[in-house]
């Protein structure tokens, strides 16, 4: 019981505050409930205050302090090929699932206008190449210091961090400074999160008062949909991957040893906490030590199938909520690509979850940034199954990498 409370205590508090806020929004008069909006806005504004410095320092620090630049260059291309393919497959499966079962019914956007500060936008006929330039760059440094330009800030942060790493010892003071500030910001976030139960509770009371049961139903539908996708991937797709890696023998050894890291993922809600058990399990499966010791730690940072699925769910949730068209092929590709980027690349960055969610809004809904708590809540309710997919997705990846490196008979050779 103590272990469960230790792993899920704060998550349960957040869920309780959201449910309580929802009940208040249902039961009490709308005018009375809206008086709580300043308490929700306080939480939202504090998050927005910290998101820009957090993006710059965390991304820059991750690259500037990457002592393994040479190591990454030596790692087998098979690992990255497996990570890339499996993450894209996860995104496609999630997107297909949302086409059959929409997480939330389209809402009347007018209901949100009193709650969110929506700016007017103008549509211009911008050439494709010019649109690409605008997507990744800005005309003035000061424009990077706004949450509407998160993607451009990430590009600048990547360049800054890479430049710091390239100059070696001369850049070490800067790298140490970036790392130190990142740690301070992460601590600041943990302090801010103590107010999260009150802030999120009040925010959702006003949301429910404005949208009624639709938004609450949307979260229930999203959770059920994620569980279905997780079951399909965990039992079906991962078994198929195991078969591809080494036939029936690989399937047998995979399911014989995958239970331990799976239970650890569910009980701790932490992919990092699963690393020792995951490495031990994959070695028992017959994966060579050098592959297991490389794929599992690396995958814990940059290979998160569960987060990719969550990214698709968050984007589609917002598309449906705000009535945005997603029937075109370009929309489909954009949703899959951004979900892949958010789930994989952002997963390697401290605080990447919040950064990824802000990135989703800045790309698809730059004038609806106040909707951040709406998709933060999705992260909370899917935490357990997402961790399961993240951890076991790395387990199965070791088998696929072993198949590429050792050949199709690696399981038989291990048994003999």
Secondary structure, 3 states (H helix, E strand, C coil): CHHHHHHHHHHHHHHHHHHHHHHHHHHCCHHHHHHHHHHHHHHHHHHHHHHHHHHHHHHHHHHHCCCCHHHHHHCCHHHHHHHHHHHHHHHHHHHHHHHHCCCCCCCCHHHHCCCCCCCCCCCCCCCHHHHHHHHHCCCCHHHHHCHHHHHHHHHHHHHHHHHHHHCHHHHHHHHHHHHHHHHHHHHHHHHHHHHHHHHHHHHHHHHHHHHCHHHHHHHHHHHHHHHHHHHHHHHHHHHHHHHHHHHHHHHHHHHHHHHHHHHHHHHHCCCHHHHHHHHHHHHHCCCCHHHHHHHHHHHHHHCCHHHHHHHHHHHHHHHHHCCCCCCCHHHHHHHHHHHHHHHHHHHHCCCHHHHHHHHHHHHHCCCCHHHHHHHHHHHHHCHHHHHHHHHHHHHHHHHHHHHHHHCCCHHHHHHC
